[in-house]
């Protein structure tokens, strides 16, 4: 509702300013919102960020509101401000008490690093026990490590990450990504009562990544975990086939293996005996439900093809087939 109220306020302001292009739309109309995801919801994969970014974009289109909408989207979900822009995006903390300057800014467009790939290892599609908002509020109130991190470490890390992206420095990008993910989860454990988003399978994925990189003698893949057990893996396109094969070796798919790999196509690859030995863990079948292979993409898009979006002609989510 906060997004809708703010969009309506901006629309009223546009009309009162005498904008001739303002839509002649009754601002008291009721709005029907239908939202559905094609990936796990409330499982640490930024479903709320995706949903509120799309909501802010759609409402602005309906009411004829233009300009930067990241502050509007942030009212629904903090991370949603980043999801309004494609490519690589920074969420700026801002200085104002009302949060008006806590907005997102694009670091580079989605076309900047075409070789970069993203693999989502879905460990669990279940809703997490502790929501992101409640968890962060508790951490802010009780974690001294979080306060130190925000003041002493994050600004320099943000600047270094922007450099890594601009220069397409995967070695530094990968290491910084993993270190920051580890520190985020350290703040969760420093929270009181402690919060643990990672599962045993999450920890196995972390060990797999480090052993894979150690075998190659450099950072070939990097992990990041948000507020959930599901892993986000970054790699360059020429590394993806071998790492997917390593995941399939360490976490053999269930009998529905034909749906194990989704999204962008990945060429099959064979693992060397040396790499299998380096991975060094007993396979745990079924621990990873499936993999989504994807890449850096654009912000919210309007889909004109009825067969492409997730809503039916009645404006409600389509029934799963």
DRENDO-1510 file (C-alpha; in Angstrom, 1 decimal, always signed):
<recs>
REC; n; res; u; v; w
REC; 1; UNK; +0.0; +0.0; +0.0 .
REC; 2; UNK; +2.9; +2.4; +0.6 .
REC; 3; UNK; +3.9; +2.1; -3.0 .
REC; 4; UNK; +0.4; +2.8; -4.2 .
REC; 5; UNK; +0.0; +5.8; -1.9 .
REC; 6; UNK; +3.2; +7.3; -3.0 .
REC; 7; UNK; +2.5; +6.8; -6.7 .
REC; 8; UNK; -0.9; +8.4; -6.3 .
REC; 9; UNK; +0.7; +11.3; -4.5 .
REC; 10; UNK; +3.2; +11.8; -7.3 .
REC; 11; UNK; +0.4; +11.6; -9.9 .
REC; 12; UNK; -1.7; +14.3; -8.0 .
REC; 13; UNK; +1.4; +16.5; -7.9 .
REC; 14; UNK; +1.9; +16.1; -11.6 .
REC; 15; UNK; -1.7; +17.2; -12.3 .
REC; 16; UNK; -1.5; +20.1; -9.8 .
REC; 17; UNK; +1.6; +21.3; -11.5 .
REC; 18; UNK; -0.4; +21.6; -14.7 .
REC; 19; UNK; +1.3; +18.8; -16.7 .
REC; 20; UNK; -0.7; +18.5; -19.9 .
REC; 21; UNK; +0.5; +14.9; -20.4 .
REC; 22; UNK; -0.8; +13.7; -17.1 .
REC; 23; UNK; -3.3; +10.9; -17.5 .
REC; 24; UNK; -7.0; +11.8; -16.9 .
REC; 25; UNK; -7.3; +8.9; -14.5 .
REC; 26; UNK; -9.5; +8.9; -11.4 .
REC; 27; UNK; -7.0; +8.6; -8.5 .
REC; 28; UNK; -9.7; +7.1; -6.3 .
REC; 29; UNK; -9.9; +4.0; -8.6 .
REC; 30; UNK; -9.4; +0.7; -6.7 .
REC; 31; UNK; -6.4; -1.3; -8.0 .
REC; 32; UNK; -6.3; -5.0; -8.4 .
REC; 33; UNK; -2.8; -6.4; -8.0 .
REC; 34; UNK; -1.9; -10.0; -8.9 .
REC; 35; UNK; +1.7; -11.2; -8.3 .
REC; 36; UNK; +3.3; -14.6; -8.8 .
REC; 37; UNK; +6.9; -15.8; -9.1 .
REC; 38; UNK; +8.4; -18.5; -11.3 .
REC; 39; UNK; +11.0; -19.2; -8.6 .
REC; 40; UNK; +10.8; -19.9; -4.9 .
REC; 41; UNK; +9.1; -17.2; -2.8 .
REC; 42; UNK; +10.3; -16.0; +0.6 .
REC; 43; UNK; +13.3; -18.4; +0.4 .
REC; 44; UNK; +16.2; -16.0; +0.2 .
REC; 45; UNK; +16.1; -15.3; -3.5 .
REC; 46; UNK; +14.8; -11.7; -3.5 .
REC; 47; UNK; +11.2; -12.5; -4.4 .
REC; 48; UNK; +10.0; -9.4; -2.5 .
REC; 49; UNK; +12.5; -7.2; -4.4 .
REC; 50; UNK; +11.3; -8.5; -7.7 .
REC; 51; UNK; +7.6; -8.2; -6.8 .
REC; 52; UNK; +7.8; -4.6; -5.4 .
REC; 53; UNK; +10.0; -3.4; -8.3 .
REC; 54; UNK; +7.4; -4.7; -10.8 .
REC; 55; UNK; +4.6; -3.2; -8.7 .
REC; 56; UNK; +6.2; +0.3; -8.6 .
REC; 57; UNK; +6.9; +0.2; -12.3 .
REC; 58; UNK; +3.4; -1.0; -13.2 .
REC; 59; UNK; +1.7; +1.6; -11.0 .
REC; 60; UNK; +3.8; +4.4; -12.3 .
REC; 61; UNK; +2.9; +3.3; -15.9 .
REC; 62; UNK; -0.8; +3.3; -15.0 .
REC; 63; UNK; -0.8; +6.7; -13.3 .
REC; 64; UNK; +1.6; +8.3; -15.7 .
REC; 65; UNK; +4.4; +8.9; -13.2 .
REC; 66; UNK; +7.9; +9.3; -14.5 .
REC; 67; UNK; +11.4; +9.7; -13.1 .
REC; 68; UNK; +13.4; +7.7; -10.6 .
REC; 69; UNK; +11.1; +5.2; -8.8 .
REC; 70; UNK; +13.7; +3.5; -6.6 .
REC; 71; UNK; +12.7; +5.4; -3.5 .
REC; 72; UNK; +9.1; +4.4; -4.1 .
REC; 73; UNK; +10.0; +0.7; -4.6 .
REC; 74; UNK; +12.1; +0.8; -1.4 .
REC; 75; UNK; +9.0; +1.5; +0.6 .
REC; 76; UNK; +7.8; -2.0; -0.2 .
REC; 77; UNK; +11.1; -3.8; +0.1 .
REC; 78; UNK; +14.5; -2.3; +0.5 .
REC; 79; UNK; +16.2; -4.4; -2.1 .
REC; 80; UNK; +13.4; -3.5; -4.6 .
REC; 81; UNK; +15.1; -0.2; -5.3 .
REC; 82; UNK; +18.0; -2.1; -7.0 .
REC; 83; UNK; +15.7; -4.3; -9.0 .
REC; 84; UNK; +14.3; -1.3; -10.9 .
REC; 85; UNK; +17.4; -1.0; -12.9 .
REC; 86; UNK; +19.1; -3.6; -15.2 .
REC; 87; UNK; +22.7; -4.7; -15.0 .
REC; 88; UNK; +24.8; -4.0; -11.9 .
REC; 89; UNK; +23.2; -1.7; -9.3 .
REC; 90; UNK; +24.3; +0.0; -6.1 .
REC; 91; UNK; +21.9; +0.8; -3.3 .
REC; 92; UNK; +23.1; +4.2; -1.8 .
REC; 93; UNK; +22.6; +4.6; +1.9 .
REC; 94; UNK; +21.8; +8.3; +1.8 .
REC; 95; UNK; +22.0; +10.8; +4.6 .
REC; 96; UNK; +18.5; +12.2; +5.0 .
REC; 97; UNK; +16.4; +11.1; +8.0 .
REC; 98; UNK; +13.3; +10.6; +5.8 .
REC; 99; UNK; +15.2; +8.2; +3.5 .
REC; 100; UNK; +14.4; +10.2; +0.3 .
REC; 101; UNK; +18.0; +10.0; -0.8 .
REC; 102; UNK; +18.3; +6.2; -0.1 .
REC; 103; UNK; +18.0; +5.3; -3.7 .
REC; 104; UNK; +19.6; +3.0; -6.3 .
REC; 105; UNK; +22.1; +3.9; -9.0 .
REC; 106; UNK; +23.3; +1.7; -11.9 .
REC; 107; UNK; +27.0; +0.9; -11.9 .
REC; 108; UNK; +27.0; -0.7; -15.3 .
REC; 109; UNK; +24.3; -1.9; -17.8 .
REC; 110; UNK; +23.5; -5.6; -18.3 .
REC; 111; UNK; +25.5; -5.6; -21.6 .
REC; 112; UNK; +28.7; -4.6; -19.8 .
REC; 113; UNK; +29.9; -8.1; -18.8 .
REC; 114; UNK; +28.4; -10.5; -21.2 .
REC; 115; UNK; +30.5; -13.5; -20.2 .
REC; 116; UNK; +29.3; -13.4; -16.6 .
REC; 117; UNK; +26.8; -16.1; -15.7 .
REC; 118; UNK; +24.7; -16.8; -12.6 .
REC; 119; UNK; +23.6; -20.2; -11.3 .
REC; 120; UNK; +20.9; -20.4; -8.7 .
REC; 121; UNK; +21.3; -23.7; -6.7 .
REC; 122; UNK; +17.8; -24.2; -5.2 .
REC; 123; UNK; +18.3; -26.1; -1.9 .
REC; 124; UNK; +14.9; -25.4; -0.5 .
REC; 125; UNK; +11.7; -23.8; -1.9 .
REC; 126; UNK; +10.1; -23.6; +1.5 .
REC; 127; UNK; +9.4; -20.3; +3.2 .
REC; 128; UNK; +12.2; -19.5; +5.7 .
REC; 129; UNK; +11.4; -19.3; +9.4 .
REC; 130; UNK; +12.8; -15.8; +9.9 .
REC; 131; UNK; +11.8; -13.2; +7.3 .
REC; 132; UNK; +14.4; -10.8; +5.9 .
REC; 133; UNK; +12.9; -7.7; +7.4 .
REC; 134; UNK; +12.4; -9.1; +10.9 .
REC; 135; UNK; +15.8; -10.6; +10.8 .
REC; 136; UNK; +17.5; -7.4; +9.8 .
REC; 137; UNK; +15.6; -5.4; +12.4 .
REC; 138; UNK; +16.8; -7.8; +15.1 .
REC; 139; UNK; +20.4; -7.6; +13.8 .
REC; 140; UNK; +20.3; -3.8; +13.8 .
REC; 141; UNK; +19.1; -3.8; +17.4 .
REC; 142; UNK; +21.5; -6.5; +18.8 .
REC; 143; UNK; +24.6; -7.1; +16.5 .
REC; 144; UNK; +27.7; -5.0; +17.3 .
REC; 145; UNK; +29.4; -6.7; +14.3 .
REC; 146; UNK; +26.6; -5.3; +12.0 .
REC; 147; UNK; +27.2; -1.8; +13.2 .
REC; 148; UNK; +31.0; -2.1; +12.8 .
REC; 149; UNK; +30.5; -3.6; +9.3 .
REC; 150; UNK; +28.2; -0.8; +8.1 .
REC; 151; UNK; +30.5; +2.0; +9.4 .
REC; 152; UNK; +34.0; +0.6; +8.8 .
REC; 153; UNK; +33.8; -1.9; +6.0 .
REC; 154; UNK; +30.9; -1.5; +3.6 .
REC; 155; UNK; +31.8; +1.9; +2.0 .
REC; 156; UNK; +35.3; +0.6; +1.0 .
REC; 157; UNK; +33.9; -2.7; -0.2 .
REC; 158; UNK; +31.2; -1.0; -2.3 .
REC; 159; UNK; +33.9; +1.1; -4.0 .
REC; 160; UNK; +36.1; -2.0; -4.6 .
REC; 161; UNK; +33.1; -3.9; -6.0 .
REC; 162; UNK; +32.2; -1.1; -8.4 .
REC; 163; UNK; +35.8; -1.2; -9.6 .
REC; 164; UNK; +35.7; -5.0; -10.1 .
REC; 165; UNK; +32.6; -4.7; -12.2 .
REC; 166; UNK; +33.8; -1.8; -14.3 .
REC; 167; UNK; +37.1; -3.6; -15.0 .
REC; 168; UNK; +35.5; -7.0; -15.3 .
REC; 169; UNK; +38.0; -8.4; -12.7 .
REC; 170; UNK; +36.5; -11.7; -11.9 .
REC; 171; UNK; +39.2; -12.8; -9.5 .
REC; 172; UNK; +38.7; -9.9; -7.2 .
REC; 173; UNK; +34.9; -9.8; -7.8 .
REC; 174; UNK; +34.6; -13.5; -6.8 .
REC; 175; UNK; +36.7; -13.2; -3.7 .
REC; 176; UNK; +35.0; -10.1; -2.5 .
REC; 177; UNK; +31.6; -11.6; -3.2 .
REC; 178; UNK; +32.3; -14.6; -1.0 .
REC; 179; UNK; +34.0; -12.7; +1.8 .
REC; 180; UNK; +31.0; -10.3; +2.0 .
REC; 181; UNK; +28.5; -13.2; +2.0 .
REC; 182; UNK; +30.4; -14.9; +4.8 .
REC; 183; UNK; +30.5; -11.7; +6.8 .
REC; 184; UNK; +26.8; -11.1; +6.3 .
REC; 185; UNK; +26.0; -14.5; +7.8 .
REC; 186; UNK; +28.5; -13.8; +10.6 .
REC; 187; UNK; +26.3; -10.8; +11.6 .
REC; 188; UNK; +23.3; -13.1; +11.6 .
REC; 189; UNK; +25.1; -15.4; +14.1 .
REC; 190; UNK; +26.1; -12.3; +16.1 .
REC; 191; UNK; +22.4; -11.3; +16.3 .
REC; 192; UNK; +20.7; -12.2; +19.6 .
REC; 193; UNK; +19.0; -14.6; +19.5 .
REC; 194; UNK; +21.2; -15.8; +16.6 .
REC; 195; UNK; +19.8; -16.3; +13.1 .
REC; 196; UNK; +21.1; -19.1; +10.9 .
REC; 197; UNK; +19.9; -19.1; +7.3 .
REC; 198; UNK; +22.4; -21.6; +5.9 .
REC; 199; UNK; +21.6; -25.3; +5.9 .
REC; 200; UNK; +24.0; -28.3; +5.9 .
REC; 201; UNK; +23.7; -28.4; +2.1 .
REC; 202; UNK; +24.6; -24.7; +1.9 .
REC; 203; UNK; +27.8; -25.4; +3.8 .
REC; 204; UNK; +28.5; -28.3; +1.4 .
REC; 205; UNK; +28.1; -25.9; -1.5 .
REC; 206; UNK; +30.6; -23.5; +0.1 .
REC; 207; UNK; +33.1; -26.4; +0.5 .
REC; 208; UNK; +32.5; -27.5; -3.1 .
REC; 209; UNK; +33.3; -24.0; -4.4 .
REC; 210; UNK; +36.5; -23.7; -2.5 .
REC; 211; UNK; +37.7; -27.1; -3.5 .
REC; 212; UNK; +36.8; -26.5; -7.1 .
REC; 213; UNK; +38.8; -23.2; -7.0 .
REC; 214; UNK; +41.7; -24.8; -5.2 .
REC; 215; UNK; +41.9; -27.5; -7.9 .
REC; 216; UNK; +42.2; -24.8; -10.6 .
REC; 217; UNK; +44.6; -22.6; -8.5 .
REC; 218; UNK; +42.4; -19.5; -9.0 .
REC; 219; UNK; +38.9; -18.2; -8.3 .
REC; 220; UNK; +36.8; -19.8; -11.1 .
REC; 221; UNK; +33.4; -19.6; -9.2 .
REC; 222; UNK; +32.1; -17.6; -6.3 .
REC; 223; UNK; +29.1; -18.1; -4.0 .
REC; 224; UNK; +26.7; -15.7; -2.3 .
REC; 225; UNK; +23.9; -16.5; +0.1 .
REC; 226; UNK; +21.2; -14.0; +1.0 .
REC; 227; UNK; +18.8; -14.5; +3.8 .
REC; 228; UNK; +18.1; -18.2; +2.9 .
REC; 229; UNK; +19.8; -21.5; +2.2 .
REC; 230; UNK; +19.8; -21.2; -1.6 .
REC; 231; UNK; +23.2; -20.5; -3.3 .
REC; 232; UNK; +23.8; -17.9; -6.0 .
REC; 233; UNK; +26.9; -18.9; -7.9 .
REC; 234; UNK; +28.8; -16.5; -10.2 .
REC; 235; UNK; +31.1; -17.8; -13.0 .
REC; 236; UNK; +32.3; -16.9; -16.4 .
REC; 237; UNK; +30.6; -18.7; -19.3 .
REC; 238; UNK; +33.5; -21.0; -20.1 .
REC; 239; UNK; +33.5; -22.3; -16.5 .
REC; 240; UNK; +29.8; -23.1; -16.2 .
REC; 241; UNK; +29.7; -26.5; -17.9 .
REC; 242; UNK; +32.4; -28.0; -15.7 .
REC; 243; UNK; +31.0; -26.5; -12.5 .
REC; 244; UNK; +27.5; -27.7; -13.2 .
REC; 245; UNK; +29.0; -31.2; -13.8 .
REC; 246; UNK; +30.7; -30.9; -10.4 .
REC; 247; UNK; +27.4; -30.0; -8.8 .
REC; 248; UNK; +25.7; -32.9; -10.4 .
REC; 249; UNK; +28.5; -35.2; -9.2 .
REC; 250; UNK; +28.3; -34.0; -5.6 .
REC; 251; UNK; +24.5; -33.6; -5.5 .
REC; 252; UNK; +23.1; -36.2; -7.9 .
REC; 253; UNK; +19.6; -35.2; -9.1 .
REC; 254; UNK; +16.5; -37.1; -8.1 .
REC; 255; UNK; +14.8; -39.3; -10.7 .
REC; 256; UNK; +13.2; -36.1; -12.3 .
REC; 257; UNK; +16.7; -35.2; -13.5 .
REC; 258; UNK; +15.3; -33.9; -16.8 .
REC; 259; UNK; +14.1; -30.8; -14.8 .
REC; 260; UNK; +17.3; -30.5; -12.7 .
REC; 261; UNK; +18.9; -27.8; -15.0 .
REC; 262; UNK; +16.6; -24.9; -16.0 .
REC; 263; UNK; +17.0; -21.6; -17.7 .
REC; 264; UNK; +19.8; -21.0; -20.2 .
REC; 265; UNK; +21.2; -24.1; -21.9 .
REC; 266; UNK; +24.5; -25.5; -20.5 .
REC; 267; UNK; +26.7; -27.8; -22.6 .
REC; 268; UNK; +27.3; -31.2; -20.8 .
REC; 269; UNK; +30.9; -31.7; -19.5 .
REC; 270; UNK; +32.9; -34.6; -18.1 .
REC; 271; UNK; +34.8; -34.3; -14.9 .
REC; 272; UNK; +38.4; -35.4; -14.8 .
REC; 273; UNK; +39.4; -38.0; -12.2 .
REC; 274; UNK; +41.7; -35.4; -10.6 .
REC; 275; UNK; +38.8; -33.0; -10.1 .
REC; 276; UNK; +36.5; -35.7; -8.7 .
REC; 277; UNK; +39.2; -36.6; -6.2 .
REC; 278; UNK; +39.7; -32.9; -5.3 .
REC; 279; UNK; +36.0; -32.5; -4.6 .
REC; 280; UNK; +36.5; -35.2; -2.1 .
REC; 281; UNK; +33.0; -35.5; -0.6 .
REC; 282; UNK; +30.5; -38.4; -0.6 .
REC; 283; UNK; +27.6; -37.5; -3.0 .
REC; 284; UNK; +24.3; -36.4; -1.3 .
REC; 285; UNK; +21.5; -37.2; -3.7 .
REC; 286; UNK; +18.6; -34.9; -3.8 .
REC; 287; UNK; +20.1; -32.2; -1.6 .
REC; 288; UNK; +19.9; -29.7; -4.4 .
REC; 289; UNK; +16.4; -29.6; -6.0 .
REC; 290; UNK; +17.4; -27.9; -9.3 .
REC; 291; UNK; +19.6; -25.3; -10.9 .
REC; 292; UNK; +18.5; -22.1; -12.6 .
REC; 293; UNK; +21.1; -21.0; -15.2 .
REC; 294; UNK; +20.8; -17.3; -15.9 .
REC; 295; UNK; +22.7; -14.1; -16.5 .
REC; 296; UNK; +22.7; -10.4; -15.6 .
REC; 297; UNK; +19.5; -9.0; -17.1 .
REC; 298; UNK; +17.4; -5.8; -17.5 .
REC; 299; UNK; +14.9; -4.2; -15.0 .
REC; 300; UNK; +11.1; -4.7; -15.1 .
REC; 301; UNK; +9.7; -5.4; -18.6 .
REC; 302; UNK; +6.2; -5.1; -20.1 .
REC; 303; UNK; +5.3; -8.4; -21.8 .
REC; 304; UNK; +2.9; -8.0; -24.7 .
REC; 305; UNK; +2.7; -11.8; -25.5 .
REC; 306; UNK; +0.0; -13.3; -23.3 .
REC; 307; UNK; +1.8; -16.6; -23.4 .
REC; 308; UNK; +5.0; -15.1; -21.9 .
REC; 309; UNK; +3.7; -13.7; -18.7 .
REC; 310; UNK; +2.4; -15.5; -15.6 .
REC; 311; UNK; -1.1; -14.1; -15.4 .
REC; 312; UNK; -4.2; -15.3; -17.3 .
REC; 313; UNK; -6.8; -13.3; -19.1 .
REC; 314; UNK; -8.7; -12.8; -15.9 .
REC; 315; UNK; -5.8; -11.0; -14.3 .
REC; 316; UNK; -5.1; -13.8; -11.9 .
REC; 317; UNK; -2.0; -16.1; -11.7 .
REC; 318; UNK; -2.2; -19.0; -14.2 .
REC; 319; UNK; -2.8; -22.4; -12.7 .
REC; 320; UNK; +0.4; -24.6; -12.6 .
REC; 321; UNK; +0.3; -27.2; -15.3 .
</recs>
